[in-house]
């Protein structure tokens, strides 16, 4: 097995929204805001090569939206999905599977591209994986969350015939109580947690690699700065659920020495955990490529 970090650029979101009830005097030290109170965040994806498959976990924001849209989110940096794939010798056509943790635009916007006046899958040879619970949630969105679920990112996946649903069934973790699902249609060493505080039935991939367990954190923990329990995004649909999910997951992750892979941390790619007087905190930070 090989795993690769795929950087697709950076974007900006309001710092207060990203840190919820935590005062700016505290979070601004962790990710300093600009004059508009906006902080820079990564759009970092994961590529897994194993068993003849090439699985891409999330795919960033894409570039098909108009200038007004990008004026809200300030997409910046030199990284693109295509360039990051090319650095490892791959193209979009090599991707066999696209695993979508959830369907917010900054996680799935790269799924679909414009071809003339049509919207078509960016990965023409890939199966796109979601789950039925989240798909229903995203395609009939609530008023609070609908701005994050863009139809042009989502509906063309199903129309293409390339969409499949993972079944949310498996074993309950003895520590966290969270459901861990394994589906052999993906690969032997790939399973995922399901959490629902941020949005309904978000999936967090869990990969066994070089003797370690890597968990792709998506928006349960968008950055290392969100590890302290009160640091819950205002974007979360059910913040108290997120709080409980974080607490249980971090307990298990620290006890079992998991590697946390962050999708949105602009500086920290991975970390390990330790127990302190203040609770679970970062132990070491490192790049995925540093794992021996």
Order of alpha helices (4+ residues) and beta strands (2+ residues): beta-alpha-alpha-beta-beta-alpha-alpha-beta-alpha-beta-beta-beta-alpha-alpha-beta-beta-beta-beta-beta-beta-alpha-beta-beta-beta
